[in-house]
Each structure stands twice: as C-alpha cells, then as structure tokens.
Amino acid sequence: MTQDLRIAMIGYGFMGKTHSHAYRTVNNFFPRKHRPVLQVLCARDSAKAKEFAETWGYRHVVGDWRDVVNRSDVDAIDICTPNDLHAEIAIAAANAGKMVLCEKPLSINAAEGERMVRAVESAGVANTVWYNYRRIPAVTLAKQLVAEGRLGRIFHFRAQFLQDWTISADLPQGGTGLWRLDAGAAGSGVTGDLLAHCIDTAQWLNGGISRVVARTETFIRRRMHVLTGKVEDVGIDDACEVLCDFTNGSLGNFESTRYARGHKAKYTFEINGENASVAWDLHDLHRLQYFDHRDEGIIRGWHSVHVTDGDHPYMKQWWVPGLAIGYEHSFIHQLADFLGSLETGAPAHPTFRDALQTGKVCDAILRSAKSSRWEETGVDWRER
C-alpha cells in the first residue's frame, strides 16, 4: 500500500520540468512505499505558474513561498529557485518540519550552506541535493568499479564541463531567464553552475579534495541588467581552470567554461589508476569507456561498455538490454533513491552535508583565483 508524499515545488523553469517529470514517472518503474503527489506549485509569475501547473498536474498554485512552507497539506519542499533563495527557503522549510529537496548548488557560499545543514540536521528532516549526474547508470557503474578496487591506486582525476551559450556581448544579465549571469542571484558563474557538478562527482568517485589552485576569467565584463535597464559590471566567472589534490594522494584538474564554441553541454571525466582507467562523456551518456592493463597484451585496449543490461545500475527497471535511456532518467533515479531512503531511514545522498563539501571546494577555488595561491578547502568528506 502506497503513502502519498505531497510535494510543493518552489520555482519551475527547466529544472522544474525535470523534477515534475520524475515525480510523475518514478512509481511506474520503481515501486516504492511513497507516491509523490504534485500538491503545490509556487512561483511569482501567476500566469506562467498556472500554465505550468495545468501542464504537469499540480493541484494548487501559490505566489509566495512563505505561504507554502507551513501548509499542513505539504510533506516536502522542492527548491528550484535561483541560488540566492535556497538558504532562506530551506531553513524555513526545515523549521516547519518539511523534507527538503534542493537544486544545486546548495547555496551561494559555504557559510550559507553551513546554516542550511544545521537546520535540516537539527530538525531531523530528510534532505537531498539534485546532483543528478551521479545517477546516470554509466557514472554509477564507474563508482562501482572504483569501489571494488579494480582501478587500484588512483593517480589522476580530470574533468571538463564546456558550454558556449554566453559568448555574445549582447546577452543581458539578470531576470527570469538569465539570472545565472547575475552574481547577486547566482553567487558565481561556471564555478557554481558547471564545475560544481564535476566536483560533486569527483569527490563521490575519488574522495575529498584537500586543496586547490585556480584561475577564473570574465571575458565580457559589462552587460545590460534586465532588472535595472542599465549597463553594469559582470560579477560572475565565465571560465575556470583548477588544479587540485585529493586526500587519497591523487591529482586532479578541472575546466569549466561557457566560452567553448561548439559545445552545448560537454561534460566528461577520466580516472587513471594503477591497474585501469575509466572515462565518460555526457554526449554518449549510456557508455562507459574502460581500459584494464591486466588484459592480455594482444587484446589490451579501451573497451566501450554499453550500459544497458539488467545487471547494470538501475537498468533492470527499464527496457530490454540494448535500449538506452537519457538525461531525464537521472532525476527519476535520484528520486527513487530518495523515496527508498524514507523506507530505510538511511541518508539520501548527496545530503545537504555532502553538498556543503562541494560548496567548500567552490569557495576555495574562488579564493584561489583572487589570491593566485593554493587554498585549503576544509573539506570533511565522509559520505558512504
């Protein structure tokens, strides 16, 4: 017998679609005790909110999030707002005893993140952050191979997240569609938006990052601001390059940019170990590349593993072997794991505390870009 889990989603847009799709689909493929119910949609633009609610099946539409967090007909708050609103909403929701699911990054900075962690842990409410790329089956398989020790001692972790959508100097900053270019709403540019995904995955796969040295660049330094109508300084970073040390002794390098012409969302990583290596590319997301030096010499080489079989992570719940799934399924998988955690009482990783560790690395990167020195992250990576 299923139990309703009444969801209030604050904000909508692109991430609201991915979350809503997951809520509506998850129980069809992943039987769980809890069944998400799209109870409330909260957004400031009432006309667009009503249209979205009708499309996805939300029962109620509210204009102010403060009218949502204390509702008795809501069990969980899903935060899909710009980054500067995450902390206030999450803390209020936790204080009201609501479960909290928050879009990434957790917060504008680690100091805000600390307050959010204290709130959810003091309240004892279930919490998670939507770092969805962990739940792509090929990435989860990479985690399995590393955890089994197949790679041996890890020497290198490298990752890139490349886009090209902000190159035009005519693109304004701020407002509903372009808040990611406004430092006040986003906190940072590609560091918090793109690189945070890479860092979360890296620490999940390879352990904590202890120190970083970084460089950032803002290529277009003044843009029209949608809200003021004035040309203003740009405060976000357009590109970021990072070297880092992991606590296991391996070296890392990361690159994120929105100025890589020809790339819309090129997210890749590679891990090199003593015995083997793995590599993954979002553009070919259902495949994991694997090289094992222990193979016989005449057949030694990179193997392309088609991650669609029933013994691969999550895949037995979907189609017959050989048929791929896509980006949207990563959100369904994360939601399925979150619902499962409600049954077992186990943490729903990545928790707020896990995401705080990513926030600490991002803060250290931005400090290093200003100081031109190595900076300690202060990360305490304990996720299991």
C-alpha atoms as a printed R data frame, in Angstrom:
    type eleno elety resid chain resno      x      y       z
1   ATOM     1    CA   MET     A     1  0.000  0.000   0.000
2   ATOM     2    CA   THR     A     2  1.440  3.349  -1.046
3   ATOM     3    CA   GLN     A     3  1.505  6.511   1.005
4   ATOM     4    CA   ASP     A     4  1.135  9.946  -0.580
5   ATOM     5    CA   LEU     A     5  4.139 12.260  -0.394
6   ATOM     6    CA   ARG     A     6  2.729 15.708  -1.081
7   ATOM     7    CA   ILE     A     7  5.233 17.891  -2.959
8   ATOM     8    CA   ALA     A     8  5.403 21.673  -3.069
9   ATOM     9    CA   MET     A     9  7.797 22.881  -5.758
10  ATOM    10    CA   ILE     A    10  9.066 26.434  -5.468
11  ATOM    11    CA   GLY     A    11 10.162 27.769  -8.849
12  ATOM    12    CA   TYR     A    12  9.750 25.920 -12.097
13  ATOM    13    CA   GLY     A    13 11.525 26.558 -15.422
14  ATOM    14    CA   PHE     A    14 13.837 23.934 -16.904
15  ATOM    15    CA   MET     A    15 14.664 22.202 -13.627
16  ATOM    16    CA   GLY     A    16 11.013 22.267 -12.648
17  ATOM    17    CA   LYS     A    17 10.226 20.214 -15.729
18  ATOM    18    CA   THR     A    18 12.859 17.586 -14.947
19  ATOM    19    CA   HIS     A    19 11.684 17.271 -11.347
20  ATOM    20    CA   SER     A    20  7.990 17.196 -12.250
21  ATOM    21    CA   HIS     A    21  8.646 14.516 -14.850
22  ATOM    22    CA   ALA     A    22 10.431 12.449 -12.206
23  ATOM    23    CA   TYR     A    23  7.615 12.843  -9.687
24  ATOM    24    CA   ARG     A    24  5.043 11.713 -12.228
25  ATOM    25    CA   THR     A    25  7.083  8.772 -13.531
26  ATOM    26    CA   VAL     A    26  9.044  7.262 -10.654
27  ATOM    27    CA   ASN     A    27  6.448  4.857  -9.250
28  ATOM    28    CA   ASN     A    28  5.699  3.422 -12.672
29  ATOM    29    CA   PHE     A    29  9.195  1.938 -12.841
30  ATOM    30    CA   PHE     A    30 10.492  1.917  -9.251
31  ATOM    31    CA   PRO     A    31  7.921  0.542  -6.803
32  ATOM    32    CA   ARG     A    32  8.183  2.475  -3.563
33  ATOM    33    CA   LYS     A    33  6.067  2.851  -0.458
34  ATOM    34    CA   HIS     A    34  5.713  6.593  -1.038
35  ATOM    35    CA   ARG     A    35  3.936  8.056  -4.068
36  ATOM    36    CA   PRO     A    36  4.710 11.692  -4.973
37  ATOM    37    CA   VAL     A    37  1.658 13.911  -5.356
38  ATOM    38    CA   LEU     A    38  2.073 17.252  -7.114
39  ATOM    39    CA   GLN     A    39  0.323 19.321  -4.474
40  ATOM    40    CA   VAL     A    40  1.528 22.928  -4.815
41  ATOM    41    CA   LEU     A    41  3.462 24.957  -7.362
42  ATOM    42    CA   CYS     A    42  4.855 28.262  -6.138
43  ATOM    43    CA   ALA     A    43  6.117 30.981  -8.491
44  ATOM    44    CA   ARG     A    44  5.945 34.756  -8.781
45  ATOM    45    CA   ASP     A    45  4.559 34.897 -12.328
46  ATOM    46    CA   SER     A    46  0.995 33.728 -11.717
47  ATOM    47    CA   ALA     A    47  0.043 33.301 -15.384
48  ATOM    48    CA   LYS     A    48  3.071 31.155 -16.231
49  ATOM    49    CA   ALA     A    49  2.723 29.260 -12.967
50  ATOM    50    CA   LYS     A    50 -0.892 28.361 -13.702
51  ATOM    51    CA   GLU     A    51  0.045 27.196 -17.193
52  ATOM    52    CA   PHE     A    52  2.868 25.058 -15.805
53  ATOM    53    CA   ALA     A    53  0.627 23.646 -13.085
54  ATOM    54    CA   GLU     A    54 -2.030 22.665 -15.615
55  ATOM    55    CA   THR     A    55  0.546 21.011 -17.857
56  ATOM    56    CA   TRP     A    56  2.090 18.912 -15.098
57  ATOM    57    CA   GLY     A    57 -0.917 18.391 -12.838
58  ATOM    58    CA   TYR     A    58 -0.204 20.477  -9.749
59  ATOM    59    CA   ARG     A    59 -3.309 20.878  -7.603
60  ATOM    60    CA   HIS     A    60 -2.675 24.382  -6.263
61  ATOM    61    CA   VAL     A    61 -0.751 27.497  -7.330
62  ATOM    62    CA   VAL     A    62  0.682 29.956  -4.775
63  ATOM    63    CA   GLY     A    63  2.618 33.159  -5.380
64  ATOM    64    CA   ASP     A    64  4.726 33.467  -2.202
65  ATOM    65    CA   TRP     A    65  6.882 30.627  -0.860
66  ATOM    66    CA   ARG     A    66  6.252 31.834   2.691
67  ATOM    67    CA   ASP     A    67  2.638 30.735   2.264
68  ATOM    68    CA   VAL     A    68  3.807 27.246   1.307
69  ATOM    69    CA   VAL     A    69  6.332 26.020   3.884
70  ATOM    70    CA   ASN     A    70  3.834 25.862   6.766
71  ATOM    71    CA   ARG     A    71  0.948 24.278   4.859
72  ATOM    72    CA   SER     A    72 -0.451 21.177   6.528
73  ATOM    73    CA   ASP     A    73 -1.138 19.554   3.149
74  ATOM    74    CA   VAL     A    74  2.572 19.556   2.134
75  ATOM    75    CA   ASP     A    75  5.181 16.989   3.190
76  ATOM    76    CA   ALA     A    76  8.231 18.003   1.130
77  ATOM    77    CA   ILE     A    77  9.563 21.248  -0.335
78  ATOM    78    CA   ASP     A    78 11.445 21.102  -3.653
79  ATOM    79    CA   ILE     A    79 13.556 24.234  -4.240
80  ATOM    80    CA   CYS     A    80 14.047 25.150  -7.911
81  ATOM    81    CA   THR     A    81 14.718 28.853  -7.435
82  ATOM    82    CA   PRO     A    82 17.800 30.949  -8.215
83  ATOM    83    CA   ASN     A    83 20.645 30.181  -5.812
84  ATOM    84    CA   ASP     A    84 20.250 33.253  -3.615
85  ATOM    85    CA   LEU     A    85 16.880 31.989  -2.321
86  ATOM    86    CA   HIS     A    86 17.953 28.434  -1.440
87  ATOM    87    CA   ALA     A    87 19.076 29.098   2.126
88  ATOM    88    CA   GLU     A    88 16.096 31.120   3.344
89  ATOM    89    CA   ILE     A    89 13.556 28.698   1.884
90  ATOM    90    CA   ALA     A    90 15.357 25.540   3.007
91  ATOM    91    CA   ILE     A    91 15.830 26.768   6.575
92  ATOM    92    CA   ALA     A    92 12.177 27.836   6.842
93  ATOM    93    CA   ALA     A    93 11.030 24.503   5.411
94  ATOM    94    CA   ALA     A    94 13.214 22.514   7.814
95  ATOM    95    CA   ASN     A    95 11.985 24.567  10.767
96  ATOM    96    CA   ALA     A    96  8.444 23.691   9.674
97  ATOM    97    CA   GLY     A    97  9.333 20.000   9.714
98  ATOM    98    CA   LYS     A    98  9.254 19.537   5.931
99  ATOM    99    CA   MET     A    99 11.557 17.306   3.932
100 ATOM   100    CA   VAL     A   100 13.743 19.399   1.619
101 ATOM   101    CA   LEU     A   101 14.989 18.617  -1.885
102 ATOM   102    CA   CYS     A   102 17.193 21.413  -3.233
103 ATOM   103    CA   GLU     A   103 18.609 22.160  -6.650
104 ATOM   104    CA   LYS     A   104 22.371 22.544  -6.902
105 ATOM   105    CA   PRO     A   105 24.497 24.267  -5.846
106 ATOM   106    CA   LEU     A   106 23.298 24.017  -2.270
107 ATOM   107    CA   SER     A   107 23.904 27.702  -1.551
108 ATOM   108    CA   ILE     A   108 25.576 30.939  -2.597
109 ATOM   109    CA   ASN     A   109 28.576 30.068  -0.416
110 ATOM   110    CA   ALA     A   110 29.685 27.602   2.226
111 ATOM   111    CA   ALA     A   111 28.693 29.891   5.111
112 ATOM   112    CA   GLU     A   112 25.080 29.803   3.925
113 ATOM   113    CA   GLY     A   113 25.413 26.073   3.354
114 ATOM   114    CA   GLU     A   114 26.517 25.556   6.963
115 ATOM   115    CA   ARG     A   115 23.315 27.226   8.162
116 ATOM   116    CA   MET     A   116 21.240 25.020   5.877
117 ATOM   117    CA   VAL     A   117 22.961 21.866   7.132
118 ATOM   118    CA   ARG     A   118 22.378 22.858  10.748
119 ATOM   119    CA   ALA     A   119 18.704 23.486  10.020
120 ATOM   120    CA   VAL     A   120 17.918 20.147   8.362
121 ATOM   121    CA   GLU     A   121 20.025 18.145  10.814
122 ATOM   122    CA   SER     A   122 18.553 19.880  13.873
123 ATOM   123    CA   ALA     A   123 15.042 19.291  12.538
124 ATOM   124    CA   GLY     A   124 15.866 15.698  11.587
125 ATOM   125    CA   VAL     A   125 14.183 16.062   8.184
126 ATOM   126    CA   ALA     A   126 15.083 14.066   5.079
127 ATOM   127    CA   ASN     A   127 17.129 16.143   2.649
128 ATOM   128    CA   THR     A   128 18.964 15.817  -0.644
129 ATOM   129    CA   VAL     A   129 20.539 17.983  -3.357
130 ATOM   130    CA   TRP     A   130 19.868 17.295  -7.032
131 ATOM   131    CA   TYR     A   131 23.357 16.384  -8.257
132 ATOM   132    CA   ASN     A   132 21.701 14.151 -10.820
133 ATOM   133    CA   TYR     A   133 24.727 13.082 -12.889
134 ATOM   134    CA   ARG     A   134 25.650 10.547 -10.204
135 ATOM   135    CA   ARG     A   135 22.511  8.624 -11.197
136 ATOM   136    CA   ILE     A   136 23.343  8.164 -14.868
137 ATOM   137    CA   PRO     A   137 23.911  4.379 -14.968
138 ATOM   138    CA   ALA     A   138 27.356  4.617 -16.629
139 ATOM   139    CA   VAL     A   139 28.541  7.053 -13.925
140 ATOM   140    CA   THR     A   140 27.121  4.843 -11.188
141 ATOM   141    CA   LEU     A   141 28.922  1.903 -12.800
142 ATOM   142    CA   ALA     A   142 32.179  3.874 -12.658
143 ATOM   143    CA   LYS     A   143 31.567  4.331  -8.921
144 ATOM   144    CA   GLN     A   144 31.069  0.581  -8.569
145 ATOM   145    CA   LEU     A   145 34.322 -0.224 -10.385
146 ATOM   146    CA   VAL     A   146 36.315  2.240  -8.283
147 ATOM   147    CA   ALA     A   147 34.742  0.981  -5.052
148 ATOM   148    CA   GLU     A   148 35.599 -2.612  -5.990
149 ATOM   149    CA   GLY     A   149 39.257 -1.601  -6.310
150 ATOM   150    CA   ARG     A   150 39.510 -2.527  -9.988
151 ATOM   151    CA   LEU     A   151 41.464  0.604 -10.842
152 ATOM   152    CA   GLY     A   152 43.932  0.105  -7.991
153 ATOM   153    CA   ARG     A   153 45.662  3.164  -6.603
154 ATOM   154    CA   ILE     A   154 44.245  6.307  -8.240
155 ATOM   155    CA   PHE     A   155 46.740  8.750  -9.754
156 ATOM   156    CA   HIS     A   156 44.649 11.235 -11.750
157 ATOM   157    CA   PHE     A   157 41.112 12.607 -11.982
158 ATOM   158    CA   ARG     A   158 40.291 15.081 -14.758
159 ATOM   159    CA   ALA     A   159 37.001 16.616 -15.811
160 ATOM   160    CA   GLN     A   160 35.596 19.254 -18.157
161 ATOM   161    CA   PHE     A   161 32.212 20.937 -18.465
162 ATOM   162    CA   LEU     A   162 32.064 23.061 -21.600
163 ATOM   163    CA   GLN     A   163 29.292 25.287 -22.948
164 ATOM   164    CA   ASP     A   164 29.108 28.219 -25.374
165 ATOM   165    CA   TRP     A   165 25.805 29.998 -24.727
166 ATOM   166    CA   THR     A   166 27.063 33.279 -23.171
167 ATOM   167    CA   ILE     A   167 29.622 34.327 -25.789
168 ATOM   168    CA   SER     A   168 27.525 37.165 -27.239
169 ATOM   169    CA   ALA     A   169 28.173 40.573 -25.673
170 ATOM   170    CA   ASP     A   170 24.540 41.467 -26.448
171 ATOM   171    CA   LEU     A   171 23.251 38.919 -23.947
172 ATOM   172    CA   PRO     A   172 21.956 40.741 -20.852
173 ATOM   173    CA   GLN     A   173 22.279 39.637 -17.235
174 ATOM   174    CA   GLY     A   174 19.603 39.093 -14.606
175 ATOM   175    CA   GLY     A   175 15.898 38.456 -14.716
176 ATOM   176    CA   THR     A   176 13.957 35.242 -15.077
177 ATOM   177    CA   GLY     A   177 15.908 33.617 -17.895
178 ATOM   178    CA   LEU     A   178 19.406 34.968 -17.306
179 ATOM   179    CA   TRP     A   179 19.818 35.036 -13.530
180 ATOM   180    CA   ARG     A   180 22.842 32.711 -13.900
181 ATOM   181    CA   LEU     A   181 24.764 35.711 -15.306
182 ATOM   182    CA   ASP     A   182 23.884 37.860 -12.266
183 ATOM   183    CA   ALA     A   183 26.295 37.369  -9.366
184 ATOM   184    CA   GLY     A   184 23.665 38.549  -6.896
185 ATOM   185    CA   ALA     A   185 21.325 35.702  -7.826
186 ATOM   186    CA   ALA     A   186 23.834 33.007  -8.790
187 ATOM   187    CA   GLY     A   187 26.758 33.681  -6.445
188 ATOM   188    CA   SER     A   188 29.295 32.675  -9.069
189 ATOM   189    CA   GLY     A   189 29.351 31.742 -12.726
190 ATOM   190    CA   VAL     A   190 30.639 28.493 -14.151
191 ATOM   191    CA   THR     A   191 32.229 27.530 -10.815
192 ATOM   192    CA   GLY     A   192 28.905 27.089  -9.039
193 ATOM   193    CA   ASP     A   193 26.849 26.200 -12.096
194 ATOM   194    CA   LEU     A   194 29.015 23.746 -14.065
195 ATOM   195    CA   LEU     A   195 32.135 22.939 -12.065
196 ATOM   196    CA   ALA     A   196 30.055 22.094  -9.000
197 ATOM   197    CA   HIS     A   197 28.712 19.065 -10.895
198 ATOM   198    CA   CYS     A   198 32.255 17.948 -11.689
199 ATOM   199    CA   ILE     A   199 33.390 18.416  -8.089
200 ATOM   200    CA   ASP     A   200 30.435 16.527  -6.634
201 ATOM   201    CA   THR     A   201 31.039 13.594  -8.975
202 ATOM   202    CA   ALA     A   202 34.802 13.699  -8.386
203 ATOM   203    CA   GLN     A   203 34.523 13.569  -4.600
204 ATOM   204    CA   TRP     A   204 31.875 10.841  -4.805
205 ATOM   205    CA   LEU     A   205 34.131  8.747  -7.037
206 ATOM   206    CA   ASN     A   206 37.565  9.623  -5.656
207 ATOM   207    CA   GLY     A   207 37.198 11.057  -2.149
208 ATOM   208    CA   GLY     A   208 37.698 14.518  -0.726
209 ATOM   209    CA   ILE     A   209 39.605 17.390  -2.350
210 ATOM   210    CA   SER     A   210 42.059 18.885   0.131
211 ATOM   211    CA   ARG     A   211 43.469 21.942  -1.660
212 ATOM   212    CA   VAL     A   212 43.145 23.825  -4.952
213 ATOM   213    CA   VAL     A   213 44.819 26.426  -7.088
214 ATOM   214    CA   ALA     A   214 42.653 28.107  -9.694
215 ATOM   215    CA   ARG     A   215 42.258 30.784 -12.295
216 ATOM   216    CA   THR     A   216 38.986 32.355 -13.408
217 ATOM   217    CA   GLU     A   217 38.231 34.795 -16.201
218 ATOM   218    CA   THR     A   218 35.333 37.066 -17.096
219 ATOM   219    CA   PHE     A   219 35.577 37.735 -20.817
220 ATOM   220    CA   ILE     A   220 32.705 40.210 -21.104
221 ATOM   221    CA   ARG     A   221 32.933 42.490 -18.107
222 ATOM   222    CA   ARG     A   222 29.868 44.704 -18.578
223 ATOM   223    CA   ARG     A   223 26.350 43.739 -19.634
224 ATOM   224    CA   MET     A   224 22.909 45.291 -19.625
225 ATOM   225    CA   HIS     A   225 20.991 44.247 -16.498
226 ATOM   226    CA   VAL     A   226 17.415 43.209 -17.208
227 ATOM   227    CA   LEU     A   227 16.056 44.459 -13.889
228 ATOM   228    CA   THR     A   228 17.689 47.920 -13.853
229 ATOM   229    CA   GLY     A   229 17.915 48.593 -17.576
230 ATOM   230    CA   LYS     A   230 21.481 49.826 -17.035
231 ATOM   231    CA   VAL     A   231 24.835 48.520 -18.247
232 ATOM   232    CA   GLU     A   232 26.514 47.103 -15.135
233 ATOM   233    CA   ASP     A   233 29.676 45.247 -14.183
234 ATOM   234    CA   VAL     A   234 29.521 41.464 -14.545
235 ATOM   235    CA   GLY     A   235 30.405 39.691 -11.316
236 ATOM   236    CA   ILE     A   236 30.362 36.051 -12.389
237 ATOM   237    CA   ASP     A   237 33.197 33.956 -13.831
238 ATOM   238    CA   ASP     A   238 32.881 32.893 -17.482
239 ATOM   239    CA   ALA     A   239 35.666 30.304 -17.289
240 ATOM   240    CA   CYS     A   240 37.548 28.444 -14.564
241 ATOM   241    CA   GLU     A   241 40.610 26.206 -14.557
242 ATOM   242    CA   VAL     A   242 41.625 24.265 -11.436
243 ATOM   243    CA   LEU     A   243 44.421 22.014 -10.195
244 ATOM   244    CA   CYS     A   244 43.758 20.093  -7.006
245 ATOM   245    CA   ASP     A   245 44.995 17.479  -4.567
246 ATOM   246    CA   PHE     A   246 42.728 14.689  -3.347
247 ATOM   247    CA   THR     A   247 43.088 13.269   0.145
248 ATOM   248    CA   ASN     A   248 43.983  9.858  -1.362
249 ATOM   249    CA   GLY     A   249 47.130 11.365  -2.907
250 ATOM   250    CA   SER     A   250 45.846 11.625  -6.473
251 ATOM   251    CA   LEU     A   251 45.979 14.771  -8.607
252 ATOM   252    CA   GLY     A   252 43.012 16.462 -10.239
253 ATOM   253    CA   ASN     A   253 42.380 19.055 -12.889
254 ATOM   254    CA   PHE     A   254 39.094 20.650 -13.886
255 ATOM   255    CA   GLU     A   255 37.949 23.062 -16.568
256 ATOM   256    CA   SER     A   256 34.586 24.746 -16.907
257 ATOM   257    CA   THR     A   257 33.616 27.460 -19.368
258 ATOM   258    CA   ARG     A   258 30.693 28.929 -21.249
259 ATOM   259    CA   TYR     A   259 33.062 30.118 -23.993
260 ATOM   260    CA   ALA     A   260 33.881 26.842 -25.766
261 ATOM   261    CA   ARG     A   261 32.299 27.405 -29.178
262 ATOM   262    CA   GLY     A   262 30.652 24.263 -30.477
263 ATOM   263    CA   HIS     A   263 29.901 22.720 -27.060
264 ATOM   264    CA   LYS     A   264 26.420 22.927 -25.545
265 ATOM   265    CA   ALA     A   265 26.931 20.602 -22.567
266 ATOM   266    CA   LYS     A   266 30.166 18.653 -22.937
267 ATOM   267    CA   TYR     A   267 30.707 17.073 -19.528
268 ATOM   268    CA   THR     A   268 33.479 14.488 -19.386
269 ATOM   269    CA   PHE     A   269 35.654 12.835 -16.773
270 ATOM   270    CA   GLU     A   270 38.512 10.320 -16.753
271 ATOM   271    CA   ILE     A   271 40.128  8.470 -13.856
272 ATOM   272    CA   ASN     A   272 43.567  6.872 -14.212
273 ATOM   273    CA   GLY     A   273 44.565  4.172 -11.744
274 ATOM   274    CA   GLU     A   274 47.484  1.802 -11.282
275 ATOM   275    CA   ASN     A   275 45.619 -1.073 -12.943
276 ATOM   276    CA   ALA     A   276 42.884  0.503 -15.028
277 ATOM   277    CA   SER     A   277 41.194  3.679 -16.237
278 ATOM   278    CA   VAL     A   278 37.604  4.744 -16.840
279 ATOM   279    CA   ALA     A   279 36.217  7.611 -18.906
280 ATOM   280    CA   TRP     A   280 32.732  9.003 -19.512
281 ATOM   281    CA   ASP     A   281 31.161 11.610 -21.818
282 ATOM   282    CA   LEU     A   282 27.686 13.108 -21.320
283 ATOM   283    CA   HIS     A   283 27.258 13.240 -25.103
284 ATOM   284    CA   ASP     A   284 27.483  9.443 -25.104
285 ATOM   285    CA   LEU     A   285 25.985  9.019 -21.667
286 ATOM   286    CA   HIS     A   286 24.960  5.360 -21.893
287 ATOM   287    CA   ARG     A   287 28.559  4.209 -22.486
288 ATOM   288    CA   LEU     A   288 31.494  3.852 -20.096
289 ATOM   289    CA   GLN     A   289 34.997  3.572 -21.527
290 ATOM   290    CA   TYR     A   290 37.190  1.101 -19.638
291 ATOM   291    CA   PHE     A   291 40.865  0.166 -20.010
292 ATOM   292    CA   ASP     A   292 42.468 -2.630 -17.966
293 ATOM   293    CA   HIS     A   293 46.235 -3.049 -18.198
294 ATOM   294    CA   ARG     A   294 45.898 -6.590 -16.832
295 ATOM   295    CA   ASP     A   295 44.236 -7.764 -20.063
296 ATOM   296    CA   GLU     A   296 46.329 -9.957 -22.335
297 ATOM   297    CA   GLY     A   297 48.607 -7.785 -24.455
298 ATOM   298    CA   ILE     A   298 47.191 -8.722 -27.842
299 ATOM   299    CA   ILE     A   299 43.668 -7.612 -26.817
300 ATOM   300    CA   ARG     A   300 44.601 -4.824 -24.413
301 ATOM   301    CA   GLY     A   301 42.818 -1.578 -25.220
302 ATOM   302    CA   TRP     A   302 39.902  0.683 -24.387
303 ATOM   303    CA   HIS     A   303 36.546 -1.115 -24.179
304 ATOM   304    CA   SER     A   304 33.253  0.677 -24.775
305 ATOM   305    CA   VAL     A   305 30.755 -0.750 -22.278
306 ATOM   306    CA   HIS     A   306 27.144 -0.284 -23.391
307 ATOM   307    CA   VAL     A   307 25.470  0.280 -20.025
308 ATOM   308    CA   THR     A   308 22.004 -1.102 -20.781
309 ATOM   309    CA   ASP     A   309 21.985 -4.632 -19.355
310 ATOM   310    CA   GLY     A   310 19.889 -5.718 -16.394
311 ATOM   311    CA   ASP     A   311 22.937 -6.150 -14.165
312 ATOM   312    CA   HIS     A   312 23.992 -2.537 -14.748
313 ATOM   313    CA   PRO     A   313 22.878  0.112 -12.207
314 ATOM   314    CA   TYR     A   314 19.160  0.971 -12.446
315 ATOM   315    CA   MET     A   315 18.727 -0.654 -15.873
316 ATOM   316    CA   LYS     A   316 16.676 -3.683 -14.851
317 ATOM   317    CA   GLN     A   317 13.798 -1.283 -14.138
318 ATOM   318    CA   TRP     A   318 13.712 -0.032 -17.730
319 ATOM   319    CA   TRP     A   319 13.754 -1.639 -21.149
320 ATOM   320    CA   VAL     A   320 15.284 -4.774 -22.613
321 ATOM   321    CA   PRO     A   321 19.114 -4.867 -22.892
322 ATOM   322    CA   GLY     A   322 20.500 -2.708 -25.681
323 ATOM   323    CA   LEU     A   323 17.916  0.070 -25.408
324 ATOM   324    CA   ALA     A   324 19.375  3.274 -23.954
325 ATOM   325    CA   ILE     A   325 17.838  5.775 -21.584
326 ATOM   326    CA   GLY     A   326 18.596  9.503 -21.284
327 ATOM   327    CA   TYR     A   327 19.289 12.585 -19.188
328 ATOM   328    CA   GLU     A   328 15.819 12.803 -17.639
329 ATOM   329    CA   HIS     A   329 16.166  9.334 -16.140
330 ATOM   330    CA   SER     A   330 18.930 10.520 -13.811
331 ATOM   331    CA   PHE     A   331 16.346 12.585 -11.918
332 ATOM   332    CA   ILE     A   332 13.982  9.614 -11.728
333 ATOM   333    CA   HIS     A   333 16.812  7.511 -10.296
334 ATOM   334    CA   GLN     A   334 17.671 10.124  -7.679
335 ATOM   335    CA   LEU     A   335 14.037 10.434  -6.680
336 ATOM   336    CA   ALA     A   336 13.690  6.636  -6.493
337 ATOM   337    CA   ASP     A   337 16.701  6.524  -4.170
338 ATOM   338    CA   PHE     A   338 15.272  9.366  -2.070
339 ATOM   339    CA   LEU     A   339 11.942  7.558  -1.700
340 ATOM   340    CA   GLY     A   340 13.796  4.372  -0.837
341 ATOM   341    CA   SER     A   341 15.701  6.208   1.887
342 ATOM   342    CA   LEU     A   342 12.397  7.170   3.511
343 ATOM   343    CA   GLU     A   343 11.672  3.474   3.929
344 ATOM   344    CA   THR     A   344 15.080  2.508   5.325
345 ATOM   345    CA   GLY     A   345 15.926  5.657   7.270
346 ATOM   346    CA   ALA     A   346 19.318  5.865   5.532
347 ATOM   347    CA   PRO     A   347 20.602  9.266   4.319
348 ATOM   348    CA   ALA     A   348 19.598 10.258   0.788
349 ATOM   349    CA   HIS     A   349 22.987 11.062  -0.736
350 ATOM   350    CA   PRO     A   350 24.018 13.625  -1.674
351 ATOM   351    CA   THR     A   351 22.672 15.148   1.515
352 ATOM   352    CA   PHE     A   352 22.969 18.815   2.387
353 ATOM   353    CA   ARG     A   353 26.131 17.942   4.310
354 ATOM   354    CA   ASP     A   354 27.595 16.205   1.244
355 ATOM   355    CA   ALA     A   355 26.729 19.176  -0.976
356 ATOM   356    CA   LEU     A   356 28.306 21.526   1.572
357 ATOM   357    CA   GLN     A   357 31.651 19.822   0.901
358 ATOM   358    CA   THR     A   358 31.295 20.698  -2.783
359 ATOM   359    CA   GLY     A   359 30.459 24.246  -1.747
360 ATOM   360    CA   LYS     A   360 33.653 24.413   0.318
361 ATOM   361    CA   VAL     A   361 35.715 23.413  -2.713
362 ATOM   362    CA   CYS     A   362 33.965 26.028  -4.873
363 ATOM   363    CA   ASP     A   363 34.675 28.712  -2.261
364 ATOM   364    CA   ALA     A   364 38.339 27.691  -2.149
365 ATOM   365    CA   ILE     A   365 38.523 27.872  -5.952
366 ATOM   366    CA   LEU     A   366 37.164 31.408  -5.972
367 ATOM   367    CA   ARG     A   367 39.544 32.418  -3.162
368 ATOM   368    CA   SER     A   368 42.480 30.963  -5.058
369 ATOM   369    CA   ALA     A   369 41.508 32.802  -8.234
370 ATOM   370    CA   LYS     A   370 41.800 36.053  -6.263
371 ATOM   371    CA   SER     A   371 44.915 35.185  -4.250
372 ATOM   372    CA   SER     A   372 46.804 33.303  -7.003
373 ATOM   373    CA   ARG     A   373 47.811 30.793  -4.319
374 ATOM   374    CA   TRP     A   374 46.983 27.278  -3.245
375 ATOM   375    CA   GLU     A   375 43.998 27.319  -0.896
376 ATOM   376    CA   GLU     A   376 42.901 24.667   1.595
377 ATOM   377    CA   THR     A   377 39.303 23.520   1.174
378 ATOM   378    CA   GLY     A   378 38.478 22.406   4.693
379 ATOM   379    CA   VAL     A   379 36.512 19.504   3.236
380 ATOM   380    CA   ASP     A   380 35.447 16.704   5.553
381 ATOM   381    CA   TRP     A   381 34.335 14.010   3.111
382 ATOM   382    CA   ARG     A   382 32.628 11.171   4.950
383 ATOM   383    CA   GLU     A   383 29.915 10.031   2.566
384 ATOM   384    CA   ARG     A   384 29.357  6.307   2.352
